[in-house]
Amino acid sequence: MSSPALLVLPDLFPGGGQAMPYAASLAEALQARLVLLHLRQDAQPTPAEHPGQHTRRRELKSLLALQNLASQQPVPASIVVLGDFLPEAVQGIVRQQRPWALVLSTPHAGAAPIEVVTSTALDLLRHSHCPLLVLPPGGAPAFAPRRLLLAVDGHEFTLPDYPRLVPELLARPGATLELLFVTDQKDPGAGARHRAVHSVRHSGLAPVPEGTWTNVVYHPDTAQGILQGAAERHADLLVLVARHHSLLGSLFHRSVTAQLIEARALPLLLVPALN
């Protein structure tokens, strides 16, 4: 059996190649390989008013740059060219590779419309059923995360059948996991903390030892409360369970998942749930 993989989308958006140092450090720490997914320029997601301009010369130049990038990595790295519409093409690769996660770096403000970035990320989650690691503009510090913060709502959730990245991260020396529950109630009670622990333990997302404490943040805005909790706990990776309803419908409903993608504050691991 081949080693586990991280699938990276380094040229999907401007500056996406800056995801590589973080992805490489993560792969090296987990003894994984990298698979660089190249979306042909005539198939890349662009707004309707800015259609892609595909040329053979530009495509060749892009592939040569990607091959050079792959050759510089500290772990085995291969390239897969995607010629179809992105979500469906990635879905096939995910079924074939069974990766720990897809890795996507968001561009700086103004480099690409944030609506395109967010809708692409949600489409990838909805079609692939694979965890999506979304990195802030410019990538992230080139070291594997150690302070994981898992934001939960206290309701039970079921995960698709895919390799679990979070337990692998926590198996490394010094890695820790804390739980975060955001509420608009001044005193949610001890039951809220217990439900949060139970939901994670029941899902199998991550090992939750007895006595694990749930951090509670009072905030009327869930997304802002999660970002506040991440800052207070000095998290270097925020983990969020993306429920099915948050991946459907218009972006204008401003799901918590969409808001956290758009915040681009710190590395964000989105774990799709079946419910």
C-alpha positions as CSV (number, residue, x, y, z in Angstrom):
1,M,0.0,0.0,0.0
2,S,1.3,3.4,-0.9
3,S,2.0,6.0,1.8
4,P,-0.8,8.4,2.7
5,A,-1.1,11.6,0.7
6,L,-1.9,15.3,0.9
7,L,-3.5,16.7,-2.2
8,V,-2.3,20.3,-2.9
9,L,-3.9,22.8,-5.3
10,P,-0.9,25.2,-5.7
11,D,-2.0,27.0,-8.8
12,L,-5.7,27.3,-8.4
13,F,-5.5,30.9,-7.2
14,P,-2.8,33.6,-7.4
15,G,-0.1,32.9,-4.7
16,G,-1.4,29.4,-4.1
17,G,2.1,28.0,-4.4
18,Q,2.9,29.5,-1.0
19,A,0.9,26.6,0.4
20,M,3.8,24.3,-0.4
21,P,6.2,25.0,2.5
22,Y,3.3,24.3,5.0
23,A,2.1,21.2,3.1
24,A,5.6,19.9,2.8
25,S,6.3,20.3,6.5
26,L,3.1,18.6,7.3
27,A,3.8,15.7,4.9
28,E,7.3,15.3,6.3
29,A,6.1,15.2,9.9
30,L,3.4,12.6,9.0
31,Q,5.6,10.6,6.6
32,A,3.2,11.3,3.8
33,R,3.6,12.2,0.1
34,L,2.4,15.2,-1.8
35,V,0.2,15.1,-4.9
36,L,0.1,18.4,-6.7
37,L,-3.2,18.9,-8.6
38,H,-2.9,21.1,-11.6
39,L,-6.1,22.4,-13.1
40,R,-5.7,23.2,-16.8
41,Q,-6.1,27.0,-17.4
42,D,-9.1,26.5,-19.6
43,A,-10.9,24.8,-16.7
44,Q,-10.0,27.1,-13.8
45,P,-12.8,28.8,-11.8
46,T,-13.1,32.4,-12.9
47,P,-15.9,34.9,-12.7
48,A,-18.2,35.1,-15.7
49,E,-16.9,38.5,-16.6
50,H,-13.2,37.3,-16.6
51,P,-13.2,34.2,-18.9
52,G,-10.0,32.2,-18.9
53,Q,-7.6,32.7,-21.8
54,H,-6.0,29.3,-22.4
55,T,-2.9,29.1,-24.6
56,R,-0.7,26.1,-25.2
57,R,2.4,28.1,-24.4
58,R,1.1,29.3,-21.1
59,E,-0.1,25.9,-20.1
60,L,3.4,24.4,-20.8
61,K,5.0,27.2,-18.8
62,S,2.7,26.5,-15.9
63,L,3.4,22.7,-15.9
64,L,7.2,23.3,-16.1
65,A,6.9,25.6,-13.0
66,L,4.9,23.0,-11.2
67,Q,7.3,20.2,-12.0
68,N,10.2,22.4,-10.7
69,L,8.1,23.0,-7.5
70,A,7.5,19.3,-7.0
71,S,11.2,18.5,-7.4
72,Q,12.1,20.8,-4.6
73,Q,10.0,19.1,-1.9
74,P,11.5,17.1,1.0
75,V,9.0,14.3,0.4
76,P,8.0,12.4,-2.7
77,A,5.7,14.7,-4.8
78,S,3.9,13.9,-8.0
79,I,1.6,15.9,-10.4
80,V,-1.9,15.1,-11.6
81,V,-3.4,17.2,-14.4
82,L,-7.1,17.9,-14.1
83,G,-8.9,18.8,-17.3
84,D,-12.5,18.6,-16.1
85,F,-14.6,20.9,-14.0
86,L,-12.7,21.1,-10.7
87,P,-15.0,19.6,-8.0
88,E,-15.9,16.5,-10.1
89,A,-12.3,16.0,-11.2
90,V,-11.0,16.2,-7.6
91,Q,-13.7,13.8,-6.5
92,G,-12.2,11.1,-8.7
93,I,-8.7,11.7,-7.4
94,V,-9.9,11.6,-3.8
95,R,-11.5,8.2,-4.4
96,Q,-8.3,7.0,-6.0
97,Q,-5.8,8.4,-3.5
98,R,-7.8,8.5,-0.2
99,P,-5.8,11.4,1.1
100,W,-5.7,12.8,4.5
101,A,-6.7,16.3,3.2
102,L,-6.9,18.7,0.3
103,V,-4.7,21.7,0.8
104,L,-5.7,25.1,-0.6
105,S,-4.1,28.5,-0.1
106,T,-6.4,31.6,-0.3
107,P,-5.1,34.6,-2.2
108,H,-4.4,38.1,-0.9
109,A,-7.4,40.5,-0.9
110,G,-7.9,41.7,-4.5
111,A,-6.0,38.9,-6.2
112,A,-9.2,37.0,-6.7
113,P,-12.9,37.6,-5.8
114,I,-13.5,36.2,-2.4
115,E,-16.9,34.9,-3.6
116,V,-15.0,32.7,-6.1
117,V,-12.6,31.5,-3.4
118,T,-15.3,30.6,-0.9
119,S,-17.7,29.0,-3.4
120,T,-14.8,26.9,-4.8
121,A,-13.8,25.7,-1.3
122,L,-17.4,24.8,-0.4
123,D,-17.8,23.0,-3.8
124,L,-14.6,20.9,-3.1
125,L,-16.0,19.9,0.4
126,R,-19.4,19.1,-1.0
127,H,-18.2,16.9,-3.9
128,S,-15.1,15.3,-2.4
129,H,-16.3,14.5,1.2
130,C,-12.6,15.0,2.1
131,P,-11.2,17.3,4.7
132,L,-10.0,20.6,3.3
133,L,-7.1,22.5,4.8
134,V,-7.5,26.2,3.9
135,L,-4.4,28.3,4.5
136,P,-4.4,32.1,4.9
137,P,-2.8,34.4,2.2
138,G,0.9,33.9,1.9
139,G,0.6,30.3,3.3
140,A,1.4,29.7,6.9
141,P,4.4,29.1,9.1
142,A,6.3,26.1,7.7
143,F,5.9,23.8,10.6
144,A,3.3,21.1,11.4
145,P,0.6,22.4,13.8
146,R,0.8,21.5,17.5
147,R,-2.0,23.5,19.1
148,L,-5.3,22.3,17.6
149,L,-8.6,23.9,18.5
150,L,-11.7,22.1,17.5
151,A,-14.9,24.2,17.3
152,V,-18.0,22.2,18.0
153,D,-21.7,23.0,18.5
154,G,-22.6,20.2,20.9
155,H,-24.7,18.3,18.4
156,E,-23.7,14.8,17.3
157,F,-22.3,14.4,13.8
158,T,-21.3,11.5,11.6
159,L,-18.2,11.5,9.4
160,P,-17.7,9.9,5.9
161,D,-15.3,7.0,5.7
162,Y,-11.9,8.6,5.0
163,P,-8.5,8.6,6.7
164,R,-8.5,10.6,9.9
165,L,-5.9,13.4,9.8
166,V,-6.5,14.9,13.3
167,P,-5.5,11.7,15.2
168,E,-2.3,11.6,13.1
169,L,-1.5,15.2,14.1
170,L,-2.2,14.5,17.8
171,A,0.0,11.4,17.8
172,R,3.1,13.7,17.4
173,P,5.0,14.6,20.5
174,G,3.8,17.9,22.1
175,A,0.6,18.1,20.0
176,T,-2.6,19.1,21.9
177,L,-6.3,19.4,21.2
178,E,-8.7,21.7,22.9
179,L,-12.5,22.0,22.3
180,L,-14.3,25.3,21.8
181,F,-18.0,25.9,22.2
182,V,-19.4,29.3,21.2
183,T,-22.8,30.4,22.6
184,D,-24.9,33.5,22.8
185,Q,-26.2,32.4,26.2
186,K,-24.5,34.1,29.2
187,D,-24.5,30.8,31.2
188,P,-24.9,27.7,28.9
189,G,-24.4,25.4,31.9
190,A,-22.2,22.4,32.4
191,G,-24.3,20.2,30.1
192,A,-23.1,22.2,27.1
193,R,-19.5,21.3,27.8
194,H,-20.4,17.6,28.3
195,R,-22.4,17.5,25.1
196,A,-19.4,19.0,23.2
197,V,-17.0,16.3,24.5
198,H,-19.5,13.5,23.8
199,S,-20.2,14.6,20.2
200,V,-16.5,14.5,19.3
201,R,-15.9,11.2,21.1
202,H,-18.9,9.6,19.5
203,S,-17.9,10.8,16.0
204,G,-14.4,9.3,16.1
205,L,-13.0,12.5,14.7
206,A,-10.3,12.7,17.5
207,P,-9.4,10.9,20.7
208,V,-10.9,12.8,23.6
209,P,-9.4,11.7,27.0
210,E,-11.4,11.7,30.1
211,G,-11.4,15.1,31.9
212,T,-11.0,17.0,28.6
213,W,-12.2,20.6,29.2
214,T,-14.3,22.5,26.8
215,N,-13.6,26.2,26.4
216,V,-16.7,28.3,26.2
217,V,-16.8,31.7,24.5
218,Y,-19.8,34.0,24.8
219,H,-20.4,35.8,21.6
220,P,-23.6,36.7,19.6
221,D,-21.8,36.0,16.3
222,T,-20.6,32.4,16.1
223,A,-17.8,32.9,13.5
224,Q,-16.4,35.9,15.5
225,G,-16.6,33.9,18.7
226,I,-14.6,31.1,17.1
227,L,-11.9,33.5,16.0
228,Q,-11.9,35.0,19.4
229,G,-11.4,31.6,21.0
230,A,-8.7,30.7,18.6
231,A,-6.8,33.9,19.5
232,E,-7.2,33.4,23.2
233,R,-6.0,29.7,23.1
234,H,-3.1,30.6,20.7
235,A,-4.3,27.9,18.3
236,D,-2.1,27.3,15.2
237,L,-4.8,25.1,13.6
238,L,-8.5,25.7,13.8
239,V,-10.6,22.6,13.1
240,L,-14.3,23.0,12.1
241,V,-16.9,20.4,11.4
242,A,-18.7,21.5,8.2
243,R,-22.2,20.2,8.3
244,H,-24.1,19.3,5.2
245,H,-26.5,22.3,5.5
246,S,-23.6,24.8,5.6
247,L,-22.3,23.5,2.3
248,L,-25.6,24.0,0.4
249,G,-27.4,27.0,-1.0
250,S,-26.4,30.5,-1.7
251,L,-23.3,32.1,-0.2
252,F,-25.5,35.0,0.8
253,H,-26.8,33.0,3.8
254,R,-23.3,33.6,5.3
255,S,-22.7,30.2,6.9
256,V,-20.2,30.0,9.7
257,T,-18.0,27.8,7.4
258,A,-18.1,30.5,4.6
259,Q,-17.3,33.3,7.1
260,L,-14.3,31.5,8.5
261,I,-12.9,30.8,5.0
262,E,-13.3,34.5,4.2
263,A,-11.7,35.6,7.4
264,R,-8.4,34.0,6.3
265,A,-7.0,34.4,9.9
266,L,-5.1,31.1,10.5
267,P,-4.9,27.6,9.0
268,L,-8.4,26.1,8.9
269,L,-9.1,22.4,8.7
270,L,-12.7,21.9,7.5
271,V,-14.0,18.4,8.2
272,P,-17.2,17.6,6.2
273,A,-19.9,15.7,8.1
274,L,-22.8,13.7,6.7
275,N,-25.4,15.5,8.8
